[in-house]
């Protein structure tokens, strides 16, 4: 992927690992790790304060300036393009197998709007009983959902992805190696930076054991470069382009990074790639203050950056209260150099870097979207990528699914790779907690209200009336909030509940904002959202809550069946 390499740092090194193992930086590989100046011998701790003269890396310093000038959405996309530390994100629950005419026509590809659904059974959610006369359609029984039971890590009884294909000719050793490779590949896709002493240390030996095979597969299928050293493994992911809906979050609080937080993170890395192993905290903070573009950094932004660096094990010894006096940090320069996947070189600005980092030939670009995002819709793809997906609609996703242990969900609008184990994702839907439950109920009812009728010509997106969102969310909060034990702050602040529930649905690819410039701005319901709703009912009952907007004739059950009652 020569274009992306041109967008990367000022000096690059040949593919390989830090222990001399040759990497697979082939034709489709992502940008090589930036080469930095060789650090001299470690300065003794007692003389560190006097001897250290921190000099920021020019490429990372330039990146920090771009973060400082960016709006929140652009800053998130710039982080994806320059660091590539985002996890994969996939739907979990598979849809029920097709029935009826769709099952008979094996080659027929149905629409997400009216195809099989993965509607969660009622038993999975705590909910207030609905009045009998307005009871919603029956849900699937829990027993109808597919069960995936397979092997996992050696010594653990867990579930492991989808079952291995039958290889009667393969011996036990071959089957064990295949399972280990899949575990290692999934771990890297979920956590692109794995260390020998970090939270995923148990998977690090598998990565080192199968690094040749993993390097080749990631390069061939996704154009990703894998670097495996003695103490860490780094999968250098490419960018996802503008509007990727990915962001860094504070490892402790989950708060999303701000442009100021990204700026401090880039500044710290610019100083740490050449820092001594032992560095006084006060000197680091002073150097960051001197290099900060514009006004002084907010304490919350600085704390966010330091927390991320500590979580990645780049820095050690950060005190809880961030007191500077007498604190000497431990710096892992190898990890600091491994974090940037593509500091700016030839890129003219942030938008140019975001574009360059996502460039790839059509097949690689589509496979990256399949591996990293919940669903790939043909309407979102450039013409060349759309043509490739049409030509390889079955074989392309199948090869990637086999590599990662996923299941293919093929629909008229696009393709999704599912993870029934619900492991290869950073967001879970269905999930636990107030936001996940509210978002799932919201999207379920929005689909019932606005999805197109069978045979109706429509695209992959349908506009959602803004008042409908408020009404449905109000009904949901009234009906489920107290009985399900939802958080009181969300029940008291419906604006916050709306904002964060919509944000979750957007990040899962189930809704999308209207195009920039649309007035007033709003939301579009995407076709994959219908996989979480019940099967379509052409005569749905209206909402029951006091927030519902009711217009026109309403079906009212009577002794002889439903009759139409016109509301005044």
KANORNOR-V354973 format. One record per pair of residues at least 6 apart in sequence whose ideal C-beta (glycine too) atoms are under 8 Angstrom apart, sorted by the first residue. I is the first residue (numbers start at 1). J is the second residue. Records with the same first field share a line. If there is no record, write none. Layout:
I = J / J
This chain:
1 = 27 / 28 / 29 / 30 / 31 / 223 / 238 / 359 / 360 / 361 / 364
3 = 356 / 359
4 = 30 / 31 / 238 / 239 / 342 / 356 / 357 / 359 / 360
5 = 12 / 31 / 32
6 = 345 / 346 / 356
7 = 31 / 342 / 344 / 345 / 346 / 347 / 352 / 353 / 356 / 357
8 = 31 / 32 / 34 / 341 / 342 / 343 / 344 / 345
9 = 31 / 34 / 35 / 59 / 340 / 342 / 343 / 344 / 345
10 = 34 / 58 / 59 / 343 / 345
11 = 34 / 35 / 36
12 = 31 / 32 / 33 / 34 / 35
13 = 32 / 33 / 35
14 = 25 / 32
15 = 22 / 23 / 24 / 25 / 29 / 32 / 225 / 227
16 = 22 / 23 / 25 / 227
17 = 23 / 211 / 227 / 228 / 229
18 = 227 / 229 / 230 / 334
19 = 228 / 229 / 230
21 = 211 / 228
23 = 215 / 225 / 226 / 227 / 228
24 = 215 / 216 / 218 / 219 / 225 / 226
25 = 32 / 219 / 225
26 = 219 / 220
28 = 219 / 220 / 222 / 223 / 360 / 361 / 364
29 = 219 / 223 / 224 / 225
30 = 84 / 223 / 224 / 225 / 236 / 237 / 238 / 341 / 342
31 = 225 / 236 / 341 / 342 / 357
32 = 225 / 236
33 = 227 / 234 / 236 / 337 / 338 / 340 / 341
34 = 57 / 59 / 273 / 337 / 340 / 343
36 = 57 / 273 / 274 / 337
37 = 274
39 = 274 / 275 / 276 / 333
42 = 276 / 277 / 278
43 = 51 / 52 / 276 / 277 / 278
44 = 278
45 = 278 / 328
48 = 276 / 278 / 279 / 280 / 283 / 328
49 = 280 / 283
51 = 276
52 = 275 / 276 / 279 / 280 / 283
54 = 271 / 274 / 275 / 283 / 284 / 287
55 = 271 / 274
56 = 267 / 270 / 271 / 287 / 291
57 = 269 / 270 / 271 / 273 / 274 / 343
59 = 270 / 340 / 343 / 344 / 345
60 = 266 / 267 / 269 / 270 / 273 / 340 / 343
61 = 266 / 267 / 270 / 291
62 = 343 / 344
63 = 78 / 82 / 266 / 270 / 340 / 343 / 344
64 = 263 / 264 / 266 / 267 / 270 / 291 / 292 / 293
65 = 293
66 = 78 / 344 / 349 / 350 / 353
67 = 75 / 78 / 79 / 259 / 262 / 263 / 265 / 266 / 350
68 = 259 / 260 / 263 / 292 / 293 / 294
69 = 350
70 = 78 / 259 / 262 / 350
71 = 259
72 = 258 / 259
73 = 243
74 = 242 / 350 / 351 / 354
75 = 257 / 258 / 259 / 262
76 = 244 / 245 / 246 / 247 / 248 / 256 / 257
77 = 239 / 240 / 241 / 242 / 243 / 244 / 246 / 354
78 = 262 / 350 / 353 / 354
79 = 85 / 246 / 247 / 248 / 257 / 262
80 = 86 / 239 / 240 / 244 / 246 / 354 / 357
81 = 239 / 240 / 342 / 353 / 354 / 356 / 357 / 358
82 = 266 / 340 / 341 / 342 / 343 / 344 / 353 / 357
83 = 248 / 339 / 340 / 341
84 = 192 / 236 / 237 / 238 / 239 / 341 / 342 / 357
85 = 192 / 193 / 237 / 248 / 339 / 341
86 = 192 / 237 / 240 / 244 / 246 / 372
87 = 189 / 190 / 191 / 192 / 425 / 426
88 = 189 / 190 / 371 / 372 / 424 / 425 / 426
89 = 372 / 373 / 374 / 425 / 426 / 427 / 507 / 508
90 = 374 / 406 / 416 / 417 / 418 / 419 / 424 / 425
91 = 118 / 374 / 375 / 409 / 416 / 418 / 419 / 425 / 429 / 508 / 528 / 531
92 = 418 / 419 / 420 / 421 / 422 / 425 / 428 / 429 / 430
93 = 118 / 120 / 145 / 418 / 420 / 422 / 430
94 = 118 / 145 / 146 / 407 / 409 / 418 / 420
95 = 115 / 116 / 117 / 118 / 409 / 531
96 = 116 / 117 / 118 / 140 / 144 / 145
97 = 103 / 116
98 = 110 / 115 / 116
99 = 116
101 = 108
102 = 108 / 110 / 115 / 116
109 = 393 / 410 / 411 / 412
110 = 116 / 411 / 412
111 = 411 / 412 / 413 / 527
112 = 411 / 412 / 413 / 527 / 528 / 529 / 530 / 531
113 = 451 / 452 / 458 / 527 / 530 / 536
114 = 451 / 454 / 530 / 536
115 = 411 / 530 / 531
116 = 531
117 = 530 / 531 / 532 / 533 / 534 / 535
118 = 531 / 532
119 = 139 / 140 / 444 / 532 / 533 / 534 / 535
120 = 139 / 430 / 440 / 532
121 = 139 / 140 / 141 / 142 / 145
122 = 139
123 = 142
124 = 142 / 430
125 = 430 / 437 / 440 / 441 / 480 / 484
126 = 480 / 483 / 484 / 485
127 = 479 / 480 / 483 / 484
128 = 479 / 480 / 483 / 484
130 = 136 / 479 / 544
131 = 544
133 = 557
134 = 541 / 542 / 544
136 = 534 / 541
137 = 534 / 535 / 537
139 = 534
146 = 420
148 = 159 / 161 / 162 / 163 / 420 / 421
149 = 159 / 163
150 = 159 / 160 / 161 / 162 / 163 / 164
151 = 160 / 164 / 179
152 = 158 / 159 / 160 / 183
153 = 160 / 183 / 202 / 203
154 = 176 / 180
159 = 421
160 = 179 / 182 / 183 / 405 / 421
161 = 182 / 186 / 404 / 405 / 406 / 419 / 420 / 421 / 423
162 = 401 / 405 / 406 / 407 / 420
164 = 175 / 178 / 179
165 = 402
167 = 174 / 175 / 178
170 = 178
177 = 210
180 = 206 / 209 / 210
181 = 206 / 210 / 213 / 214
182 = 403 / 404 / 405
183 = 203 / 206
184 = 203 / 206 / 207 / 209 / 210 / 214
185 = 214 / 217 / 218 / 403 / 404
186 = 404 / 405 / 423 / 424
187 = 194 / 200 / 203 / 206 / 207
188 = 194 / 207 / 214 / 218 / 226 / 233 / 235
189 = 235 / 371 / 372 / 404 / 424
190 = 423 / 424 / 425 / 426
191 = 200
192 = 234 / 235 / 236 / 237
193 = 232 / 233 / 234 / 235 / 312 / 335 / 338 / 339
194 = 200 / 201 / 203 / 204 / 207 / 232 / 233 / 234
195 = 201 / 204 / 231 / 232 / 233 / 313 / 335
196 = 204 / 230 / 231 / 232
197 = 231 / 313
198 = 313
204 = 233
207 = 214 / 228 / 233
208 = 228 / 233
211 = 226 / 228 / 233
214 = 226
215 = 226 / 228
217 = 403
218 = 224 / 225 / 226 / 235
219 = 225 / 226
221 = 364 / 367 / 371 / 399 / 400 / 403
222 = 238 / 364 / 367 / 368 / 371
223 = 238 / 360 / 364 / 368
224 = 235 / 236 / 237 / 238
225 = 235 / 236
226 = 233 / 234 / 235 / 236
227 = 233 / 234 / 236 / 338
228 = 234
229 = 334
231 = 334
232 = 334 / 335 / 338
234 = 338
236 = 341
237 = 341 / 372
238 = 341 / 357 / 358 / 360 / 368
239 = 342 / 353 / 354 / 356 / 357 / 358
240 = 246 / 358 / 368 / 369 / 372 / 373
241 = 354 / 355 / 358
242 = 351 / 354 / 355
245 = 506 / 507 / 509
246 = 507
247 = 256 / 257
248 = 256 / 257 / 261 / 262 / 265 / 308
249 = 255 / 256 / 257
250 = 256 / 257 / 304 / 307 / 308
251 = 307 / 308 / 310 / 311
252 = 307
255 = 304
257 = 265 / 304 / 308
258 = 300 / 301 / 304
260 = 297 / 298 / 301
261 = 300 / 301 / 304 / 305
262 = 305
263 = 292 / 293 / 297 / 301
264 = 288 / 292 / 297 / 301 / 302 / 304 / 305 / 306
265 = 304 / 305 / 308 / 309
267 = 288 / 291 / 292 / 305
268 = 284 / 288 / 305 / 306 / 309
269 = 309 / 314 / 336 / 339 / 340
270 = 291
271 = 284 / 287 / 288 / 291
272 = 279 / 284 / 309 / 314 / 315 / 331 / 333 / 336
273 = 333 / 336 / 337
274 = 333
275 = 284 / 331 / 333 / 336
276 = 331
277 = 330 / 331 / 333
278 = 328 / 329 / 330 / 331
279 = 328 / 329 / 331
280 = 324 / 327 / 328 / 329
281 = 317 / 318 / 319 / 322 / 324 / 327 / 328 / 329
282 = 324 / 325 / 327
284 = 329
285 = 302 / 324
288 = 297 / 302
289 = 296 / 297
302 = 322
303 = 322
306 = 315 / 318 / 322
307 = 318
309 = 315
310 = 316 / 318
312 = 335 / 339
313 = 332 / 335
314 = 331 / 332 / 335 / 336 / 339
315 = 329 / 330 / 331 / 332
316 = 329 / 330 / 332
317 = 327 / 328 / 329 / 330
318 = 327 / 329
319 = 327
341 = 357
342 = 353 / 357
344 = 353
346 = 356
347 = 353 / 356
358 = 365
359 = 365
360 = 368
362 = 382 / 384 / 385 / 387 / 388
363 = 388 / 392 / 396
365 = 385
366 = 376 / 381 / 385 / 388 / 389 / 396
367 = 396 / 400
369 = 376 / 381
370 = 376 / 396 / 397 / 400 / 415 / 417
371 = 400 / 404 / 417
373 = 509
374 = 416 / 425 / 508 / 509 / 528
375 = 414 / 415 / 416 / 509 / 526 / 528
376 = 389 / 414 / 415 / 416
377 = 413 / 414 / 460 / 526 / 527 / 528
378 = 386 / 389 / 390 / 413 / 414 / 460
379 = 413 / 414 / 459 / 460 / 461
380 = 414 / 460
381 = 389
388 = 396
389 = 396 / 414 / 415
393 = 410 / 415
394 = 408 / 410
397 = 408 / 410 / 415 / 417
398 = 408
400 = 406 / 417
401 = 407 / 408 / 417
404 = 417 / 424
405 = 419 / 421
406 = 417 / 418 / 419 / 424
407 = 417 / 418 / 419 / 420
408 = 415 / 416 / 417 / 418
409 = 415 / 416 / 417 / 418 / 531
411 = 527 / 528
413 = 460 / 527 / 528
414 = 460 / 527 / 528
416 = 528
419 = 425
422 = 428
427 = 504 / 507 / 508
428 = 436
429 = 436 / 439 / 440 / 504 / 508 / 510 / 532
430 = 436 / 437 / 440 / 532
431 = 437 / 440
434 = 486 / 487 / 490 / 497
435 = 490 / 497 / 500 / 501 / 504
436 = 504
437 = 480 / 484 / 486
438 = 473 / 476 / 477 / 480 / 486 / 490 / 497 / 501
439 = 501 / 502 / 504 / 505
440 = 532
441 = 476 / 480
442 = 469 / 472 / 473 / 476 / 501 / 505
443 = 505 / 510 / 511 / 525 / 529 / 532 / 533
444 = 532 / 533 / 534
445 = 472 / 475 / 476 / 533 / 543
446 = 464 / 468 / 469 / 472 / 511 / 525 / 529
447 = 525 / 529 / 530 / 532 / 533
448 = 533 / 534 / 536 / 537 / 540
449 = 468 / 472 / 540
450 = 462 / 463 / 464 / 465 / 468 / 525
451 = 462 / 525 / 530 / 533 / 536
452 = 458 / 462
453 = 538
454 = 536
460 = 526 / 527
461 = 512 / 524 / 525 / 526 / 527
462 = 524 / 525
463 = 514 / 522 / 523 / 524 / 525
464 = 511 / 522 / 523 / 524 / 525
466 = 520 / 522 / 523
467 = 549
468 = 549
469 = 498 / 502 / 523
470 = 498 / 547
471 = 543 / 545 / 547 / 548 / 549
472 = 543 / 547 / 548
473 = 494 / 497 / 498 / 501 / 547
474 = 494 / 545 / 546 / 547
475 = 543 / 544 / 545 / 546 / 547 / 548
476 = 545
477 = 486 / 490 / 491 / 494 / 497
478 = 545 / 546 / 547
479 = 544 / 545
480 = 486
481 = 490 / 491
482 = 491
489 = 496
490 = 496 / 497 / 500
491 = 497
502 = 511 / 523
505 = 511 / 529
506 = 512 / 513 / 523
509 = 526 / 528
510 = 525 / 526 / 528 / 529 / 532
511 = 523 / 524 / 525 / 526 / 529
512 = 523 / 524 / 526
513 = 521 / 522 / 523 / 524
514 = 521 / 522 / 523 / 524
539 = 555 / 562
541 = 555
542 = 548 / 550 / 554
543 = 550
550 = 567
551 = 567
552 = 566 / 567
553 = 564 / 565 / 566 / 567
554 = 564 / 565 / 567
555 = 562 / 563 / 564 / 565
556 = 562 / 563 / 564 / 565
